[in-house]
């Protein structure tokens, strides 16, 4: 439950460009990266959505490259 609430909170912040930069500054994306391993599929999905939004900024794309690579590998694994 907490992981889902955290995801929804960060997801709502990440919709606004200013929120994306604030999120990067406080580094809650590190928590989101951990939630990509959560057993709750809704938490994983929300984490991936939020990370994708944050990665829309140049700084976010650079800092979140490991998470983006992980999503790509998860997608590849799911399609095989």
Number of C-alpha atoms within 10 A of each C-alpha: 9 8 19 18 12 18 27 17 13 23 23 14 19 24 13 13 14 10 16 25 17 15 18 19 10 9 12 14 24 14 13 24 21 13 22 21 12 16 9 13 13 14 23 21 16 23 28 22 18 24 27 19 21 29 22 15 15 10 13 19 17 12 17 21 12 12 21 18 11 15 17 12 12 12 11 10 9 8 7 5
